[in-house]
Amino acid sequence: MDKTRKLTFTAMLVAIGTLSSHVFYIPAGFTKLFPVQHLINVVSAVLLGPAYAVGQAFCTSLLRNLMGTGSLFAFPGSIIGALLAALLFAKTKKLYMAFNGETIGTGILGAIASYPIAVILLGKEATLFGFIPMFIFSSLAGALLGCLLLGVFAKNKVLDRAKGTPHYTKQ
């Protein structure tokens, strides 16, 4: 996929993530769980690679925060998850590794990275391991949906067409 297609697809994913953030979220304390972001992270990690996946996660988090539909915890959670999903997929070319990367990156590493934001920047009482179950639940649900979506795309050869490979069917 050339740079223009990757940039366009990234912008579309950012738009989907931003526009759907006020519809599909789960309020959990002073965080907002957003499984759609994890779905988008897996899709961008697999189709676009690490740089575009991280850019997509950052831009979506920024826009969600500017619009008031996100929280500061979106930054470490989504960016670390997207990066780890993309790196593991790039290394192995296995869809389940993108799932694992998103779940571990967001659910564990992103949750740990969110702890200082809660305590220092927001002045909220938080426990380090209080974030992990919430982040894992959200990332598991979204990453699973992302993998299922990509599996359907692969089965129907949508990925070949997205990458610019011609696809012909007999009629």
N, CA, C and O of each residue as an XYZ file, in Angstrom:
684
protein
N       0.856     -1.167      0.000
C       0.000      0.000      0.000
C       0.910      1.241      0.000
O       1.841      1.331      0.799
N       0.636      2.177     -0.886
C       1.472      3.368     -0.967
C       1.143      4.350      0.157
O       0.159      4.181      0.876
N       1.975      5.368      0.295
C       1.844      6.311      1.406
C       0.513      7.062      1.381
O      -0.081      7.305      2.432
N       0.048      7.426      0.205
C      -1.213      8.167      0.117
C      -2.370      7.316      0.612
O      -3.226      7.804      1.349
N      -2.405      6.053      0.219
C      -3.465      5.151      0.689
C      -3.366      4.946      2.198
O      -4.381      4.943      2.894
N      -2.155      4.774      2.699
C      -1.978      4.570      4.139
C      -2.434      5.798      4.924
O      -3.103      5.673      5.950
N      -2.075      6.962      4.447
C      -2.468      8.198      5.124
C      -3.984      8.389      5.073
O      -4.598      8.790      6.062
N      -4.579      8.103      3.924
C      -6.032      8.218      3.784
C      -6.746      7.231      4.691
O      -7.718      7.588      5.357
N      -6.272      5.991      4.721
C      -6.892      4.972      5.563
C      -6.725      5.324      7.040
O      -7.637      5.115      7.840
N      -5.561      5.857      7.396
C      -5.336      6.303      8.774
C      -6.318      7.397      9.147
O      -6.900      7.369     10.231
N      -6.507      8.358      8.259
C      -7.451      9.452      8.517
C      -8.872      8.914      8.667
O      -9.631      9.399      9.506
N      -9.233      7.930      7.871
C     -10.564      7.332      7.995
C     -10.729      6.638      9.344
O     -11.782      6.749      9.972
N      -9.700      5.925      9.792
C      -9.769      5.255     11.092
C      -9.855      6.272     12.234
O     -10.580      6.058     13.206
N      -9.120      7.370     12.116
C      -9.199      8.434     13.120
C     -10.620      9.003     13.150
O     -11.176      9.241     14.222
N     -11.195      9.216     11.981
C     -12.555      9.759     11.923
C     -13.555      8.787     12.547
O     -14.427      9.208     13.308
N     -13.444      7.510     12.242
C     -14.352      6.513     12.820
C     -14.189      6.472     14.333
O     -15.177      6.444     15.067
N     -12.946      6.470     14.799
C     -12.691      6.441     16.235
C     -13.209      7.669     16.949
O     -13.749      7.572     18.051
N     -13.048      8.812     16.334
C     -13.485     10.058     16.952
C     -15.005     10.167     16.951
O     -15.603     10.523     17.967
N     -15.620      9.868     15.837
C     -17.071     10.023     15.734
C     -17.834      8.988     16.556
O     -18.926      9.272     17.048
N     -17.279      7.809     16.706
C     -17.989      6.766     17.459
C     -17.711      6.841     18.964
O     -18.327      6.111     19.741
N     -16.791      7.711     19.380
C     -16.390      7.742     20.788
C     -17.473      8.252     21.721
O     -17.436      7.945     22.913
N     -18.423      9.009     21.233
C     -19.501      9.477     22.102
C     -20.681      8.512     22.118
O     -21.631      8.710     22.876
N     -20.632      7.477     21.294
C     -21.729      6.522     21.207
C     -21.402      5.226     21.935
O     -22.216      4.722     22.708
N     -20.211      4.685     21.691
C     -19.831      3.380     22.226
C     -18.723      3.510     23.264
O     -17.549      3.348     22.931
N     -19.065      3.792     24.485
C     -18.066      3.806     25.550
C     -18.695      3.278     26.831
O     -19.917      3.261     26.984
N     -17.836      2.851     27.744
C     -18.287      2.303     29.014
C     -17.699      3.183     30.116
O     -16.483      3.187     30.307
N     -18.535      3.931     30.846
C     -17.995      4.744     31.937
C     -17.551      3.841     33.093
O     -18.311      2.992     33.559
N     -16.323      4.037     33.541
C     -15.773      3.238     34.648
C     -14.978      4.174     35.554
O     -13.796      4.422     35.315
N     -15.621      4.685     36.580
C     -14.946      5.630     37.469
C     -14.647      6.917     36.728
O     -15.533      7.512     36.114
N     -13.404      7.343     36.787
C     -13.029      8.564     36.083
C     -12.366      8.264     34.744
O     -11.695      9.123     34.171
N     -12.556      7.039     34.244
C     -12.084      6.676     32.910
C     -13.281      6.357     32.029
O     -14.389      6.128     32.514
N     -13.038      6.347     30.744
C     -14.050      5.932     29.776
C     -13.434      4.812     28.944
O     -12.480      5.034     28.198
N     -13.984      3.615     29.077
C     -13.489      2.480     28.300
C     -14.092      2.562     26.904
O     -15.292      2.792     26.750
N     -13.260      2.374     25.896
C     -13.682      2.562     24.508
C     -13.175      1.394     23.664
O     -12.123      1.504     23.035
N     -13.913      0.271     23.639
C     -13.460     -0.909     22.892
C     -13.259     -0.662     21.399
O     -12.447     -1.338     20.768
N     -13.988      0.296     20.826
C     -13.835      0.580     19.400
C     -12.404      1.027     19.099
O     -11.877      0.722     18.029
N     -11.773      1.744     20.028
C     -10.385      2.169     19.812
C      -9.462      0.968     19.686
O      -8.526      0.990     18.887
N      -9.706     -0.063     20.451
C      -8.855     -1.253     20.397
C      -9.079     -2.024     19.101
O      -8.139     -2.581     18.534
N     -10.314     -2.053     18.638
C     -10.613     -2.634     17.330
C      -9.832     -1.881     16.254
O      -9.182     -2.493     15.407
N      -9.899     -0.559     16.293
C      -9.203      0.271     15.309
C      -7.690      0.098     15.430
O      -6.992      0.076     14.417
N      -7.175     -0.025     16.652
C      -5.740     -0.233     16.835
C      -5.279     -1.516     16.159
O      -4.239     -1.526     15.500
N      -6.036     -2.597     16.313
C      -5.660     -3.873     15.699
C      -5.712     -3.763     14.175
O      -4.807     -4.230     13.484
N      -6.761     -3.152     13.663
C      -6.889     -2.992     12.209
C      -5.733     -2.162     11.656
O      -5.127     -2.538     10.653
N      -5.424     -1.043     12.298
C      -4.330     -0.208     11.801
C      -2.975     -0.882     11.988
O      -2.086     -0.718     11.153
N      -2.807     -1.637     13.070
C      -1.541     -2.342     13.293
C      -1.286     -3.357     12.189
O      -0.165     -3.478     11.695
N      -2.318     -4.078     11.808
C      -2.164     -5.132     10.800
C      -2.046     -4.546      9.395
O      -1.195     -4.974      8.615
N      -2.880     -3.586      9.073
C      -2.915     -3.071      7.700
C      -1.902     -1.967      7.413
O      -1.484     -1.799      6.267
N      -1.499     -1.210      8.438
C      -0.691     -0.019      8.184
C       0.712     -0.051      8.768
O       1.602      0.625      8.252
N       0.934     -0.811      9.822
C       2.253     -0.874     10.438
C       2.382      0.037     11.640
O       1.461      0.790     11.956
N       3.533     -0.028     12.319
C       3.711      0.668     13.599
C       3.565      2.187     13.546
O       2.871      2.760     14.386
N       4.191      2.842     12.593
C       4.172      4.313     12.569
C       2.762      4.847     12.376
O       2.340      5.757     13.090
N       2.034      4.294     11.424
C       0.674      4.758     11.170
C      -0.272      4.363     12.297
O      -1.184      5.120     12.629
N      -0.070      3.194     12.886
C      -0.917      2.760     14.008
C      -0.750      3.703     15.193
O      -1.736      4.094     15.819
N       0.481      4.067     15.503
C       0.729      5.000     16.610
C       0.170      6.378     16.270
O      -0.424      7.027     17.131
N       0.345      6.831     15.050
C      -0.207      8.123     14.630
C      -1.720      8.149     14.735
O      -2.305      9.131     15.191
N      -2.347      7.065     14.311
C      -3.809      6.943     14.406
C      -4.251      6.976     15.858
O      -5.204      7.679     16.197
N      -3.578      6.230     16.719
C      -3.953      6.183     18.138
C      -3.788      7.561     18.787
O      -4.647      7.991     19.557
N      -2.699      8.244     18.480
C      -2.467      9.574     19.051
C      -3.523     10.572     18.570
O      -4.110     11.295     19.376
N      -3.764     10.610     17.262
C      -4.721     11.582     16.713
C      -6.133     11.330     17.231
O      -6.854     12.274     17.554
N      -6.533     10.058     17.312
C      -7.864      9.746     17.830
C      -7.969     10.161     19.295
O      -8.966     10.759     19.701
N      -6.954      9.850     20.086
C      -6.961     10.231     21.504
C      -7.011     11.746     21.657
O      -7.754     12.264     22.490
N      -6.230     12.450     20.863
C      -6.208     13.913     20.934
C      -7.570     14.500     20.584
O      -8.084     15.354     21.306
N      -8.151     14.049     19.490
C      -9.452     14.580     19.089
C     -10.542     14.233     20.100
O     -11.405     15.062     20.391
N     -10.508     13.023     20.633
C     -11.499     12.636     21.647
C     -11.380     13.528     22.882
O     -12.391     13.929     23.458
N     -10.165     13.836     23.281
C      -9.971     14.709     24.443
C     -10.401     16.136     24.137
O     -11.019     16.782     24.983
N     -10.096     16.634     22.968
C     -10.508     17.990     22.599
C     -12.025     18.118     22.528
O     -12.577     19.181     22.815
N     -12.703     17.029     22.144
C     -14.163     17.044     22.041
C     -14.847     16.704     23.364
O     -16.067     16.818     23.481
N     -14.063     16.287     24.361
C     -14.647     15.952     25.656
C     -15.224     14.551     25.735
O     -15.950     14.236     26.678
N     -14.915     13.703     24.760
C     -15.444     12.334     24.769
C     -14.388     11.317     25.187
O     -14.642     10.112     25.167
N     -13.236     11.782     25.556
C     -12.167     10.875     25.987
C     -11.579     11.349     27.299
O     -11.989     12.368     27.854
N     -10.618     10.597     27.779
C      -9.906     10.993     28.991
C      -8.406     10.958     28.696
O      -7.978     10.431     27.669
N      -7.625     11.517     29.597
C      -6.173     11.503     29.401
C      -5.610     10.084     29.348
O      -4.522      9.863     28.817
N      -6.347      9.131     29.897
C      -5.878      7.740     29.899
C      -5.914      7.131     28.507
O      -5.345      6.063     28.285
N      -6.578      7.799     27.562
C      -6.613      7.297     26.192
C      -5.225      7.316     25.562
O      -4.906      6.463     24.733
N      -4.403      8.281     25.950
C      -3.088      8.406     25.329
C      -2.184      7.205     25.612
O      -1.779      6.521     24.672
N      -1.856      6.928     26.869
C      -0.942      5.793     27.080
C      -1.567      4.463     26.680
O      -0.889      3.599     26.123
N      -2.850      4.297     26.959
C      -3.490      3.021     26.645
C      -3.484      2.716     25.164
O      -3.004      1.665     24.741
N      -4.015      3.632     24.377
C      -4.148      3.341     22.950
C      -2.813      3.370     22.217
O      -2.594      2.562     21.314
N      -1.930      4.269     22.579
C      -0.654      4.373     21.862
C       0.232      3.161     22.137
O       0.805      2.589     21.209
N       0.347      2.771     23.385
C       1.184      1.602     23.708
C       0.577      0.339     23.106
O       1.297     -0.510     22.580
N      -0.751      0.214     23.184
C      -1.414     -0.952     22.606
C      -1.224     -1.041     21.095
O      -0.910     -2.108     20.566
N      -1.414      0.079     20.405
C      -1.249      0.095     18.950
C       0.191     -0.224     18.554
O       0.429     -0.967     17.601
N       1.145      0.338     19.285
C       2.550      0.088     18.976
C       2.911     -1.380     19.169
O       3.515     -1.991     18.287
N       2.551     -1.945     20.306
C       2.900     -3.336     20.566
C       2.177     -4.284     19.604
O       2.767     -5.265     19.150
N       0.922     -4.005     19.292
C       0.185     -4.830     18.331
C       0.862     -4.795     16.964
O       1.027     -5.831     16.320
N       1.251     -3.605     16.527
C       1.884     -3.464     15.217
C       3.261     -4.121     15.172
O       3.609     -4.774     14.188
N       4.040     -3.949     16.236
C       5.378     -4.552     16.262
C       5.309     -6.076     16.277
O       6.053     -6.744     15.558
N       4.414     -6.622     17.098
C       4.297     -8.084     17.148
C       3.755     -8.648     15.848
O       4.199     -9.705     15.400
N       2.799     -7.956     15.235
C       2.290     -8.437     13.953
C       3.349     -8.330     12.870
O       3.497     -9.243     12.057
N       4.090     -7.225     12.846
C       5.138     -7.048     11.834
C       6.210     -8.127     11.953
O       6.754     -8.586     10.948
N       6.506     -8.523     13.172
C       7.538     -9.545     13.418
C       7.060    -10.943     13.031
O       7.829    -11.727     12.474
N       5.786    -11.265     13.322
C       5.310    -12.645     13.156
C       4.346    -12.851     12.000
O       4.218    -13.970     11.503
N       3.671    -11.807     11.565
C       2.604    -11.885     10.556
C       1.462    -12.784     11.013
O       0.784    -13.394     10.186
N       1.248    -12.868     12.314
C       0.173    -13.668     12.904
C      -0.851    -12.731     13.522
O      -0.503    -11.851     14.309
N      -2.106    -12.922     13.164
C      -3.171    -12.056     13.660
C      -3.328    -12.149     15.170
O      -3.606    -11.149     15.832
N      -3.151    -13.337     15.712
C      -3.297    -13.478     17.163
C      -2.212    -12.721     17.915
O      -2.405    -12.368     19.079
N      -1.081    -12.466     17.278
C      -0.042    -11.673     17.932
C      -0.429    -10.191     17.980
O      -0.060     -9.489     18.921
N      -1.154     -9.719     16.992
C      -1.675     -8.353     17.058
C      -2.688     -8.257     18.203
O      -2.712     -7.269     18.936
N      -3.518     -9.283     18.349
C      -4.468     -9.352     19.459
C      -3.729     -9.318     20.792
O      -4.074     -8.536     21.679
N      -2.712    -10.165     20.931
C      -1.927    -10.205     22.170
C      -1.235     -8.872     22.436
O      -1.204     -8.401     23.573
N      -0.685     -8.270     21.396
C       0.002     -6.992     21.553
C      -0.930     -5.895     22.025
O      -0.574     -5.109     22.902
N      -2.120     -5.836     21.450
C      -3.097     -4.824     21.865
C      -3.548     -5.067     23.301
O      -3.657     -4.126     24.086
N      -3.807     -6.314     23.642
C      -4.297     -6.636     24.984
C      -3.231     -6.388     26.045
O      -3.517     -5.796     27.085
N      -2.016     -6.833     25.792
C      -0.933     -6.621     26.761
C      -0.508     -5.150     26.777
O      -0.296     -4.567     27.841
N      -0.387     -4.562     25.587
C       0.051     -3.170     25.494
C      -0.901     -2.212     26.176
O      -0.473     -1.332     26.923
N      -2.188     -2.373     25.926
C      -3.170     -1.493     26.551
C      -3.546     -1.986     27.940
O      -3.533     -1.223     28.906
N      -3.884     -3.274     28.029
C      -4.430     -3.820     29.266
C      -3.471     -3.814     30.433
O      -3.883     -3.627     31.578
N      -2.196     -4.015     30.156
C      -1.222     -4.057     31.258
C      -0.296     -2.842     31.221
O      -0.248     -2.064     32.174
N       0.433     -2.684     30.128
C       1.407     -1.581     30.054
C       0.731     -0.209     30.038
O       1.189      0.716     30.709
N      -0.357     -0.076     29.274
C      -1.093      1.190     29.238
C      -1.728      1.519     30.574
O      -1.770      2.678     30.986
N      -2.225      0.480     31.255
C      -2.816      0.694     32.587
C      -1.759      1.162     33.578
O      -2.006      2.065     34.377
N      -0.594      0.553     33.524
C       0.500      0.960     34.419
C       0.947      2.386     34.091
O       1.235      3.169     34.996
N       1.004      2.720     32.816
C       1.402      4.073     32.417
C       0.341      5.110     32.790
O       0.658      6.292     32.925
N      -0.901      4.687     32.955
C      -1.981      5.611     33.327
C      -1.980      5.965     34.801
O      -2.534      6.992     35.193
N      -1.376      5.141     35.609
C      -1.366      5.379     37.054
C      -0.765      6.745     37.420
O      -1.382      7.491     38.180
N       0.423      7.090     36.898
C       0.970      8.417     37.244
C       0.091      9.570     36.758
O       0.044     10.619     37.400
N      -0.603      9.390     35.636
C      -1.500     10.440     35.152
C      -2.606     10.679     36.162
O      -2.948     11.824     36.458
N      -3.169      9.595     36.695
C      -4.263      9.720     37.670
C      -3.786     10.387     38.946
O      -4.462     11.269     39.475
N      -2.640      9.978     39.441
C      -2.169     10.460     40.734
C      -1.550     11.853     40.635
O      -1.890     12.736     41.423
N      -0.658     12.057     39.691
C       0.099     13.312     39.616
C      -0.672     14.409     38.879
O      -0.844     15.507     39.407
N      -1.133     14.115     37.667
C      -1.767     15.158     36.864
C      -3.209     15.438     37.278
O      -3.632     16.593     37.304
N      -3.964     14.389     37.602
C      -5.372     14.587     37.921
C      -5.646     14.654     39.422
O      -6.734     15.051     39.839
N      -4.669     14.270     40.224
C      -4.841     14.305     41.670
C      -5.891     13.341     42.185
O      -6.495     13.582     43.231
N      -6.114     12.262     41.472
C      -7.129     11.280     41.864
C      -6.483     10.178     42.686
O      -5.344      9.784     42.436
N      -7.227      9.685     43.672
C      -6.783      8.506     44.417
C      -6.958      7.307     43.504
O      -8.056      7.057     43.008
N      -5.908      6.581     43.285
C      -5.986      5.414     42.404
C      -5.026      4.356     42.909
O      -4.015      4.652     43.545
N      -5.366      3.138     42.613
C      -4.441      2.055     42.909
C      -3.878      1.574     41.588
O      -4.586      1.534     40.581
N      -2.633      1.217     41.590
C      -1.960      0.801     40.368
C      -2.702     -0.337     39.693
O      -2.916     -0.306     38.481
N      -3.092     -1.325     40.451
C      -3.721     -2.492     39.846
C      -5.226     -2.324     39.676
O      -5.905     -3.246     39.224
N      -5.748     -1.163     40.032
C      -7.156     -0.886     39.791
C      -7.444     -0.612     38.322
O      -8.553     -0.867     37.852
N      -6.468     -0.100     37.598
C      -6.648      0.188     36.182
C      -6.596     -1.076     35.327
O      -7.290     -1.167     34.315
N      -5.798     -2.027     35.717
C      -5.530     -3.184     34.854
C      -6.797     -3.955     34.486
O      -6.993     -4.221     33.300
N      -7.670     -4.330     35.426
C      -8.867     -5.074     35.005
C      -9.745     -4.297     34.018
O     -10.261     -4.874     33.060
N      -9.914     -2.998     34.247
C     -10.736     -2.189     33.340
C     -10.107     -2.116     31.951
O     -10.791     -2.290     30.943
N      -8.808     -1.858     31.906
C      -8.130     -1.736     30.623
C      -8.090     -3.082     29.897
O      -8.246     -3.128     28.677
N      -7.885     -4.165     30.624
C      -7.856     -5.490     29.980
C      -9.226     -5.826     29.405
O      -9.319     -6.314     28.278
N     -10.290     -5.571     30.164
C     -11.638     -5.850     29.668
C     -11.896     -5.113     28.366
O     -12.355     -5.715     27.395
N     -11.611     -3.833     28.333
C     -11.851     -3.023     27.151
C     -10.990     -3.487     25.974
O     -11.482     -3.618     24.853
N      -9.707     -3.733     26.235
C      -8.824     -4.112     25.134
C      -9.113     -5.519     24.630
O      -8.989     -5.775     23.432
N      -9.495     -6.435     25.512
C      -9.858     -7.789     25.073
C     -11.056     -7.748     24.127
O     -11.037     -8.358     23.058
N     -12.090     -7.027     24.530
C     -13.297     -6.949     23.713
C     -13.006     -6.311     22.354
O     -13.389     -6.855     21.319
N     -12.342     -5.184     22.355
C     -12.060     -4.491     21.103
C     -11.086     -5.232     20.208
O     -11.287     -5.301     18.996
N     -10.023     -5.792     20.796
C      -9.035     -6.528     19.997
C      -9.659     -7.775     19.388
O      -9.346     -8.131     18.252
N     -10.533     -8.439     20.126
C     -11.214     -9.616     19.592
C     -12.090     -9.226     18.405
O     -12.082     -9.904     17.378
N     -12.836     -8.152     18.541
C     -13.657     -7.680     17.424
C     -12.793     -7.298     16.224
O     -13.158     -7.576     15.082
N     -11.651     -6.663     16.479
C     -10.741     -6.304     15.390
C     -10.204     -7.519     14.664
O     -10.127     -7.529     13.436
N      -9.832     -8.542     15.413
C      -9.323     -9.773     14.797
C     -10.413    -10.484     14.009
O     -10.157    -11.010     12.926
N     -11.628    -10.501     14.549
C     -12.748    -11.111     13.817
C     -13.014    -10.361     12.517
O     -13.228    -10.978     11.474
N     -13.001     -9.041     12.578
C     -13.217     -8.225     11.386
C     -12.129     -8.486     10.344
O     -12.425     -8.653      9.161
N     -10.877     -8.520     10.782
C      -9.777     -8.780      9.851
C      -9.850    -10.193      9.288
O      -9.495    -10.423      8.132
N     -10.308    -11.137     10.101
C     -10.487    -12.505      9.612
C     -11.532    -12.577      8.511
O     -11.345    -13.282      7.519
N     -12.627    -11.853      8.679
C     -13.659    -11.793      7.639
C     -13.106    -11.104      6.400
O     -13.357    -11.547      5.280
N     -12.358    -10.028      6.591
C     -11.735     -9.337      5.455
C     -10.808    -10.275      4.694
O     -10.839    -10.313      3.464
N      -9.990    -11.027      5.406
C      -9.036    -11.930      4.756
C      -9.770    -13.033      4.005
O      -9.392    -13.390      2.889
N     -10.803    -13.561      4.610
C     -11.565    -14.636      3.972
C     -12.215    -14.161      2.678
O     -12.298    -14.918      1.710
N     -12.674    -12.924      2.656
C     -13.344    -12.370      1.480
C     -12.396    -11.595      0.571
O     -12.837    -10.908     -0.350
N     -11.119    -11.704      0.826
C     -10.074    -11.076      0.016
C     -10.187     -9.557     -0.069
O      -9.749     -8.951     -1.047
N     -10.769     -8.950      0.947
C     -10.867     -7.488      1.001
C      -9.481     -6.893      1.194
O      -9.189     -5.820      0.667
N      -8.620     -7.581      1.948
C      -7.279     -7.071      2.210
C      -6.454     -6.988      0.929
O      -5.652     -6.068      0.768
N      -6.642     -7.935      0.025
C      -5.921     -7.880     -1.246
C      -6.308     -6.626     -2.027
O      -5.452     -5.957     -2.606
N      -7.593     -6.315     -2.037
C      -8.059     -5.134     -2.761
C      -7.598     -3.850     -2.074
O      -7.284     -2.866     -2.743
N      -7.559     -3.857     -0.747
C      -7.122     -2.659     -0.013
C      -5.655     -2.362     -0.271
O      -5.244     -1.202     -0.281
N      -4.873     -3.402     -0.479
C      -3.443     -3.212     -0.715
C      -3.147     -2.876     -2.171
O      -1.992     -2.652     -2.534
N      -4.186     -2.838     -3.006
C      -3.988     -2.461     -4.390
C      -3.783     -3.638     -5.316
O      -3.536     -3.443     -6.506
N      -3.878     -4.847     -4.812
C      -3.741     -6.029     -5.645
C      -5.061     -6.255     -6.364
O      -6.109     -6.305     -5.720
N      -5.031     -6.394     -7.690
C      -6.299     -6.594     -8.392
C      -6.936     -7.922     -7.974
O      -6.245     -8.914     -7.744
N      -8.241     -7.919     -7.885
C      -8.980     -9.106     -7.508
C     -10.077     -9.308     -8.532
O     -10.941     -8.448     -8.699
N     -10.048    -10.432     -9.212
C     -11.032    -10.712    -10.227
C     -11.864    -11.910     -9.824
O     -11.339    -12.877     -9.272
N     -13.153    -11.854    -10.094
C     -14.021    -12.979     -9.823
C     -14.670    -13.408    -11.133
O     -14.973    -12.583    -11.995
N     -14.874    -14.695    -11.261
C     -15.569    -15.193    -12.455
C     -17.056    -14.987    -12.270
O     -17.605    -15.223    -11.194
N     -17.698    -14.543    -13.336
C     -19.142    -14.322    -13.246
C     -19.864    -15.180    -14.224
O     -21.092    -15.133    -14.298
